[in-house]
Amino acid sequence: MREIAARAGVSQGAVSYALNGRRGVSEATRNRVVEIARQLGWTPGGGTHRHVRRSGALGMVVNRPAAALTGGPFFGALMSGIQRELVTGSASLLIQAAPGHSAELEIYRRWHGEQTVGGVLLLDLRIGDTRPDELAAIGLPAVALGGPLGRSDVPSVWMDDRQAMRGVLEYLAALGHRSVVRVAGPESFLQTRSRTEAFAAAAGRLGLADARTVYADYTDDGGADTTRRILKSKRPPTALVFDNEVMAVGGLAAAQGLGFGVPADLSVVAWDDSALCRLVRPALSAVHRPIAELGALAAAVLRRVIDGGTAADTATSAPVFAVRGSTGPVPRR
């Protein structure tokens, strides 16, 4: 009530009148108070559930297409890391899906107003993302997965994709590849931009004039369709780098369906090593990122913030490039 009163510029008594539907405040004041309260997560008749807040429950809202969630191992690895951290205490994880930005914010407001969770893990950072500011305004502790963001109120836990991208291109260049196409994830994601910038910088430094990025959707169908378009061009590349292993598996099948030998005609690299990369033939060279470690670190940092501690941006251990049968010397054409 103190926070609502301060934001609305009224007394706490006026807030009580407004929220309880009592006389004593104007309609304009009542509407202003109710709107501010709603923004902070208050709902009519909402409970407090303080016992849940004391348990340190964590929340996570997933705002992605269902195909992107069910088609790849990323979320399984992330969940295993989070649960590995939570098993050391009494905390639990509450996950809820949201169909869009507004719905996601409503969930955060409700969780905060009812004190359902002590804090949240923020997924899929986007370019110009307003959610860190909005969560700070709501007053709900949060840790972002991705970054670094460089802000103390919403610390981030992140993996160094830039260094990994430089390593991949240096490896391909050493094999003689000069025409490399990267099949990226959605362009709006912050991690996509980070990798795109690293890809362009490394390609420029290595003199790869025929290196470019195209965008897809993280699904196997998206990877396959994009690969077909690329390889049907007049001058197809000699190497493809995919932003996740699901697109890489789809792209590998599409390339082989078009008659391209891998790696005889085309080298293929995947991001996020998993069993998928080892089960296909040839096995995919892949960047192994510490996804489970990311989840465990994020949960640990969020618990620290909920308990009143301070936290800064934290990096995981470095990704490792695993070389397998899908990459080889540039073909002679």
HURASUL-V694919 format. One record per residue. N is the residue number from 1. RES is the residue in one letter. PHI is phi in whole degrees, -180 to 180 (none if undefined). PSI is psi in whole degrees, -180 to 180 (* if undefined). OMEGA is omega in whole degrees, 0 to 359 (999 if undefined). Layout:
n=N res=RES phi=PHI psi=PSI omega=OMEGA
n=N res=RES phi=PHI psi=PSI omega=OMEGA
//
This chain:
n=1 res=M phi=none psi=-38 omega=177
n=2 res=R phi=-60 psi=-43 omega=182
n=3 res=E phi=-66 psi=-43 omega=178
n=4 res=I phi=-63 psi=-44 omega=181
n=5 res=A phi=-61 psi=-43 omega=181
n=6 res=A phi=-64 psi=-41 omega=182
n=7 res=R phi=-72 psi=-34 omega=182
n=8 res=A phi=-86 psi=-14 omega=182
n=9 res=G phi=72 psi=34 omega=180
n=10 res=V phi=-131 psi=177 omega=179
n=11 res=S phi=-82 psi=164 omega=176
n=12 res=Q phi=-66 psi=-31 omega=176
n=13 res=G phi=-64 psi=-41 omega=178
n=14 res=A phi=-64 psi=-37 omega=177
n=15 res=V phi=-62 psi=-44 omega=180
n=16 res=S phi=-62 psi=-44 omega=178
n=17 res=Y phi=-59 psi=-45 omega=185
n=18 res=A phi=-66 psi=-45 omega=185
n=19 res=L phi=-75 psi=-23 omega=181
n=20 res=N phi=-100 psi=7 omega=176
n=21 res=G phi=69 psi=26 omega=182
n=22 res=R phi=-94 psi=158 omega=176
n=23 res=R phi=-71 psi=161 omega=177
n=24 res=G phi=122 psi=-8 omega=176
n=25 res=V phi=-133 psi=152 omega=178
n=26 res=S phi=-71 psi=162 omega=179
n=27 res=E phi=-63 psi=-37 omega=180
n=28 res=A phi=-64 psi=-43 omega=179
n=29 res=T phi=-66 psi=-42 omega=179
n=30 res=R phi=-58 psi=-46 omega=181
n=31 res=N phi=-64 psi=-40 omega=180
n=32 res=R phi=-65 psi=-44 omega=180
n=33 res=V phi=-63 psi=-45 omega=181
n=34 res=V phi=-63 psi=-40 omega=180
n=35 res=E phi=-66 psi=-43 omega=178
n=36 res=I phi=-64 psi=-42 omega=178
n=37 res=A phi=-62 psi=-41 omega=179
n=38 res=R phi=-63 psi=-41 omega=179
n=39 res=Q phi=-63 psi=-30 omega=180
n=40 res=L phi=-88 psi=3 omega=175
n=41 res=G phi=100 psi=3 omega=179
n=42 res=W phi=-73 psi=139 omega=174
n=43 res=T phi=-130 psi=145 omega=180
n=44 res=P phi=-58 psi=126 omega=178
n=45 res=G phi=78 psi=7 omega=182
n=46 res=G phi=-67 psi=143 omega=178
n=47 res=G phi=-86 psi=180 omega=181
n=48 res=T phi=-105 psi=-37 omega=178
n=49 res=H phi=50 psi=49 omega=183
n=50 res=R phi=-66 psi=-24 omega=179
n=51 res=H phi=-65 psi=-30 omega=178
n=52 res=V phi=-71 psi=-41 omega=179
n=53 res=R phi=-60 psi=-41 omega=181
n=54 res=R phi=-66 psi=-27 omega=181
n=55 res=S phi=-76 psi=-12 omega=178
n=56 res=G phi=75 psi=30 omega=179
n=57 res=A phi=-59 psi=142 omega=179
n=58 res=L phi=-108 psi=149 omega=179
n=59 res=G phi=-120 psi=154 omega=176
n=60 res=M phi=-149 psi=125 omega=178
n=61 res=V phi=-104 psi=129 omega=181
n=62 res=V phi=-106 psi=119 omega=180
n=63 res=N phi=-122 psi=75 omega=179
n=64 res=R phi=-143 psi=155 omega=173
n=65 res=P phi=-60 psi=147 omega=183
n=66 res=A phi=-58 psi=-38 omega=182
n=67 res=A phi=-62 psi=-35 omega=181
n=68 res=A phi=-73 psi=-23 omega=180
n=69 res=L phi=-86 psi=-41 omega=187
n=70 res=T phi=-89 psi=-15 omega=188
n=71 res=G phi=-89 psi=-11 omega=186
n=72 res=G phi=-136 psi=162 omega=183
n=73 res=P phi=-81 psi=-6 omega=187
n=74 res=F phi=-55 psi=-51 omega=185
n=75 res=F phi=-69 psi=-31 omega=176
n=76 res=G phi=-63 psi=-44 omega=178
n=77 res=A phi=-66 psi=-41 omega=179
n=78 res=L phi=-63 psi=-45 omega=180
n=79 res=M phi=-64 psi=-38 omega=180
n=80 res=S phi=-63 psi=-38 omega=178
n=81 res=G phi=-68 psi=-43 omega=179
n=82 res=I phi=-62 psi=-46 omega=181
n=83 res=Q phi=-67 psi=-32 omega=177
n=84 res=R phi=-61 psi=-37 omega=178
n=85 res=E phi=-76 psi=-41 omega=185
n=86 res=L phi=-72 psi=-23 omega=182
n=87 res=V phi=-67 psi=-16 omega=180
n=88 res=T phi=-79 psi=-6 omega=180
n=89 res=G phi=-143 psi=-161 omega=183
n=90 res=S phi=-98 psi=5 omega=184
n=91 res=A phi=-74 psi=155 omega=176
n=92 res=S phi=-130 psi=169 omega=181
n=93 res=L phi=-119 psi=127 omega=177
n=94 res=L phi=-108 psi=122 omega=181
n=95 res=I phi=-115 psi=135 omega=177
n=96 res=Q phi=-140 psi=140 omega=178
n=97 res=A phi=-88 psi=149 omega=178
n=98 res=A phi=-135 psi=138 omega=182
n=99 res=P phi=-83 psi=-1 omega=181
n=100 res=G phi=180 psi=179 omega=185
n=101 res=H phi=-61 psi=-48 omega=182
n=102 res=S phi=-62 psi=-43 omega=179
n=103 res=A phi=-65 psi=-37 omega=178
n=104 res=E phi=-62 psi=-45 omega=180
n=105 res=L phi=-66 psi=-36 omega=178
n=106 res=E phi=-63 psi=-37 omega=178
n=107 res=I phi=-65 psi=-44 omega=179
n=108 res=Y phi=-60 psi=-43 omega=181
n=109 res=R phi=-64 psi=-42 omega=180
n=110 res=R phi=-67 psi=-44 omega=179
n=111 res=W phi=-59 psi=-42 omega=181
n=112 res=H phi=-70 psi=-45 omega=182
n=113 res=G phi=-63 psi=-38 omega=180
n=114 res=E phi=-92 psi=-2 omega=182
n=115 res=Q phi=55 psi=43 omega=179
n=116 res=T phi=-72 psi=-37 omega=179
n=117 res=V phi=-130 psi=158 omega=177
n=118 res=G phi=-87 psi=-20 omega=180
n=119 res=G phi=-175 psi=173 omega=185
n=120 res=V phi=-132 psi=153 omega=171
n=121 res=L phi=-97 psi=124 omega=186
n=122 res=L phi=-98 psi=117 omega=184
n=123 res=L phi=-99 psi=161 omega=168
n=124 res=D phi=52 psi=61 omega=177
n=125 res=L phi=-60 psi=138 omega=182
n=126 res=R phi=-116 psi=161 omega=176
n=127 res=I phi=-63 psi=130 omega=183
n=128 res=G phi=69 psi=25 omega=184
n=129 res=D phi=-63 psi=126 omega=179
n=130 res=T phi=-95 psi=-6 omega=186
n=131 res=R phi=-63 psi=-39 omega=176
n=132 res=P phi=-58 psi=-42 omega=177
n=133 res=D phi=-65 psi=-41 omega=182
n=134 res=E phi=-69 psi=-38 omega=177
n=135 res=L phi=-68 psi=-38 omega=177
n=136 res=A phi=-63 psi=-39 omega=179
n=137 res=A phi=-67 psi=-38 omega=178
n=138 res=I phi=-67 psi=-32 omega=182
n=139 res=G phi=94 psi=18 omega=181
n=140 res=L phi=-99 psi=118 omega=179
n=141 res=P phi=-56 psi=142 omega=183
n=142 res=A phi=-149 psi=149 omega=171
n=143 res=V phi=-129 psi=129 omega=182
n=144 res=A phi=-90 psi=139 omega=173
n=145 res=L phi=-96 psi=101 omega=185
n=146 res=G phi=130 psi=169 omega=180
n=147 res=G phi=130 psi=-144 omega=6
n=148 res=P phi=-75 psi=150 omega=181
n=149 res=L phi=-96 psi=-24 omega=179
n=150 res=G phi=71 psi=32 omega=179
n=151 res=R phi=-130 psi=140 omega=186
n=152 res=S phi=-81 psi=-26 omega=183
n=153 res=D phi=-78 psi=-28 omega=176
n=154 res=V phi=-130 psi=84 omega=180
n=155 res=P phi=-67 psi=159 omega=182
n=156 res=S phi=-125 psi=151 omega=172
n=157 res=V phi=-118 psi=128 omega=192
n=158 res=W phi=-144 psi=164 omega=177
n=159 res=M phi=-116 psi=144 omega=185
n=160 res=D phi=-84 psi=84 omega=178
n=161 res=D phi=-70 psi=-26 omega=183
n=162 res=R phi=-64 psi=-48 omega=180
n=163 res=Q phi=-62 psi=-41 omega=180
n=164 res=A phi=-64 psi=-41 omega=180
n=165 res=M phi=-64 psi=-41 omega=177
n=166 res=R phi=-60 psi=-42 omega=181
n=167 res=G phi=-64 psi=-41 omega=180
n=168 res=V phi=-63 psi=-47 omega=182
n=169 res=L phi=-68 psi=-36 omega=176
n=170 res=E phi=-63 psi=-39 omega=178
n=171 res=Y phi=-64 psi=-47 omega=180
n=172 res=L phi=-65 psi=-40 omega=179
n=173 res=A phi=-63 psi=-38 omega=179
n=174 res=A phi=-65 psi=-26 omega=176
n=175 res=L phi=-83 psi=-1 omega=178
n=176 res=G phi=99 psi=2 omega=182
n=177 res=H phi=-74 psi=131 omega=177
n=178 res=R phi=-122 psi=-19 omega=179
n=179 res=S phi=-112 psi=102 omega=185
n=180 res=V phi=-127 psi=130 omega=176
n=181 res=V phi=-116 psi=130 omega=176
n=182 res=R phi=-100 psi=126 omega=176
n=183 res=V phi=-97 psi=103 omega=189
n=184 res=A phi=-93 psi=168 omega=173
n=185 res=G phi=-79 psi=-169 omega=182
n=186 res=P phi=-54 psi=136 omega=186
n=187 res=E phi=-66 psi=-23 omega=184
n=188 res=S phi=-77 psi=-14 omega=184
n=189 res=F phi=-77 psi=140 omega=179
n=190 res=L phi=-63 psi=-38 omega=180
n=191 res=Q phi=-68 psi=-31 omega=177
n=192 res=T phi=-66 psi=-44 omega=179
n=193 res=R phi=-63 psi=-41 omega=180
n=194 res=S phi=-61 psi=-45 omega=179
n=195 res=R phi=-68 psi=-38 omega=180
n=196 res=T phi=-62 psi=-44 omega=179
n=197 res=E phi=-64 psi=-41 omega=179
n=198 res=A phi=-67 psi=-39 omega=178
n=199 res=F phi=-62 psi=-48 omega=181
n=200 res=A phi=-64 psi=-42 omega=181
n=201 res=A phi=-66 psi=-44 omega=181
n=202 res=A phi=-67 psi=-41 omega=178
n=203 res=A phi=-62 psi=-40 omega=178
n=204 res=G phi=-65 psi=-43 omega=181
n=205 res=R phi=-67 psi=-34 omega=182
n=206 res=L phi=-89 psi=-2 omega=179
n=207 res=G phi=74 psi=29 omega=179
n=208 res=L phi=-89 psi=84 omega=185
n=209 res=A phi=-66 psi=-28 omega=182
n=210 res=D phi=-103 psi=56 omega=177
n=211 res=A phi=-123 psi=132 omega=183
n=212 res=R phi=-152 psi=166 omega=179
n=213 res=T phi=-117 psi=135 omega=170
n=214 res=V phi=-121 psi=161 omega=188
n=215 res=Y phi=-117 psi=141 omega=178
n=216 res=A phi=-136 psi=-155 omega=192
n=217 res=D phi=-129 psi=17 omega=179
n=218 res=Y phi=76 psi=-2 omega=182
n=219 res=T phi=-97 psi=162 omega=178
n=220 res=D phi=-66 psi=-38 omega=177
n=221 res=D phi=-64 psi=-42 omega=178
n=222 res=G phi=-62 psi=-42 omega=178
n=223 res=G phi=-65 psi=-41 omega=180
n=224 res=A phi=-67 psi=-48 omega=181
n=225 res=D phi=-62 psi=-43 omega=180
n=226 res=T phi=-65 psi=-40 omega=179
n=227 res=T phi=-62 psi=-43 omega=179
n=228 res=R phi=-61 psi=-44 omega=180
n=229 res=R phi=-63 psi=-41 omega=182
n=230 res=I phi=-67 psi=-46 omega=186
n=231 res=L phi=-77 psi=-16 omega=177
n=232 res=K phi=-88 psi=1 omega=179
n=233 res=S phi=-72 psi=168 omega=183
n=234 res=K phi=-63 psi=-37 omega=180
n=235 res=R phi=-126 psi=83 omega=182
n=236 res=P phi=-66 psi=152 omega=180
n=237 res=P phi=-71 psi=168 omega=176
n=238 res=T phi=-98 psi=-7 omega=179
n=239 res=A phi=-149 psi=144 omega=176
n=240 res=L phi=-124 psi=137 omega=176
n=241 res=V phi=-120 psi=122 omega=184
n=242 res=F phi=-105 psi=146 omega=183
n=243 res=D phi=-78 psi=-12 omega=169
n=244 res=N phi=-153 psi=167 omega=186
n=245 res=E phi=-74 psi=-25 omega=180
n=246 res=V phi=-67 psi=-47 omega=176
n=247 res=M phi=-64 psi=-36 omega=181
n=248 res=A phi=-65 psi=-41 omega=178
n=249 res=V phi=-65 psi=-42 omega=176
n=250 res=G phi=-63 psi=-41 omega=179
n=251 res=G phi=-67 psi=-39 omega=178
n=252 res=L phi=-61 psi=-46 omega=179
n=253 res=A phi=-64 psi=-40 omega=180
n=254 res=A phi=-65 psi=-43 omega=180
n=255 res=A phi=-63 psi=-44 omega=179
n=256 res=Q phi=-66 psi=-35 omega=177
n=257 res=G phi=-65 psi=-27 omega=178
n=258 res=L phi=-87 psi=0 omega=178
n=259 res=G phi=94 psi=8 omega=178
n=260 res=F phi=-83 psi=129 omega=174
n=261 res=G phi=-84 psi=138 omega=179
n=262 res=V phi=-120 psi=116 omega=11
n=263 res=P phi=-100 psi=12 omega=185
n=264 res=A phi=-58 psi=-43 omega=180
n=265 res=D phi=-106 psi=-24 omega=189
n=266 res=L phi=-151 psi=130 omega=173
n=267 res=S phi=-95 psi=143 omega=183
n=268 res=V phi=-130 psi=131 omega=178
n=269 res=V phi=-124 psi=137 omega=178
n=270 res=A phi=-113 psi=151 omega=170
n=271 res=W phi=-96 psi=147 omega=180
n=272 res=D phi=67 psi=84 omega=178
n=273 res=D phi=-63 psi=140 omega=177
n=274 res=S phi=-157 psi=-178 omega=178
n=275 res=A phi=-59 psi=-32 omega=178
n=276 res=L phi=-56 psi=-41 omega=183
n=277 res=C phi=-66 psi=-30 omega=182
n=278 res=R phi=-89 psi=-18 omega=184
n=279 res=L phi=-89 psi=-27 omega=180
n=280 res=V phi=-78 psi=166 omega=179
n=281 res=R phi=-128 psi=124 omega=357
n=282 res=P phi=-70 psi=156 omega=176
n=283 res=A phi=-61 psi=143 omega=187
n=284 res=L phi=-85 psi=129 omega=166
n=285 res=S phi=-63 psi=136 omega=189
n=286 res=A phi=-152 psi=151 omega=172
n=287 res=V phi=-86 psi=115 omega=180
n=288 res=H phi=-90 psi=107 omega=179
n=289 res=R phi=-99 psi=146 omega=182
n=290 res=P phi=-80 psi=73 omega=186
n=291 res=I phi=-69 psi=-43 omega=178
n=292 res=A phi=-63 psi=-39 omega=177
n=293 res=E phi=-63 psi=-38 omega=177
n=294 res=L phi=-58 psi=-47 omega=180
n=295 res=G phi=-63 psi=-43 omega=181
n=296 res=A phi=-65 psi=-43 omega=179
n=297 res=L phi=-64 psi=-44 omega=181
n=298 res=A phi=-61 psi=-44 omega=179
n=299 res=A phi=-64 psi=-40 omega=180
n=300 res=A phi=-66 psi=-43 omega=179
n=301 res=V phi=-65 psi=-41 omega=180
n=302 res=L phi=-65 psi=-41 omega=178
n=303 res=R phi=-61 psi=-38 omega=179
n=304 res=R phi=-64 psi=-43 omega=179
n=305 res=V phi=-65 psi=-43 omega=180
n=306 res=I phi=-61 psi=-36 omega=181
n=307 res=D phi=-79 psi=4 omega=176
n=308 res=G phi=95 psi=5 omega=179
n=309 res=G phi=-84 psi=174 omega=177
n=310 res=T phi=-105 psi=154 omega=181
n=311 res=A phi=-149 psi=146 omega=177
n=312 res=A phi=-117 psi=170 omega=175
n=313 res=D phi=-55 psi=135 omega=185
n=314 res=T phi=-129 psi=129 omega=179
n=315 res=A phi=-98 psi=145 omega=174
n=316 res=T phi=-77 psi=179 omega=171
n=317 res=S phi=-64 psi=162 omega=186
n=318 res=A phi=-72 psi=143 omega=172
n=319 res=P phi=-62 psi=157 omega=181
n=320 res=V phi=-125 psi=134 omega=180
n=321 res=F phi=-91 psi=118 omega=179
n=322 res=A phi=-99 psi=115 omega=181
n=323 res=V phi=-89 psi=126 omega=179
n=324 res=R phi=-132 psi=-157 omega=190
n=325 res=G phi=-78 psi=-7 omega=185
n=326 res=S phi=-85 psi=-2 omega=180
n=327 res=T phi=-124 psi=144 omega=179
n=328 res=G phi=-163 psi=-177 omega=181
n=329 res=P phi=-59 psi=154 omega=179
n=330 res=V phi=-61 psi=137 omega=181
n=331 res=P phi=-73 psi=153 omega=175
n=332 res=R phi=-87 psi=124 omega=182
n=333 res=R phi=-122 psi=* omega=999
//
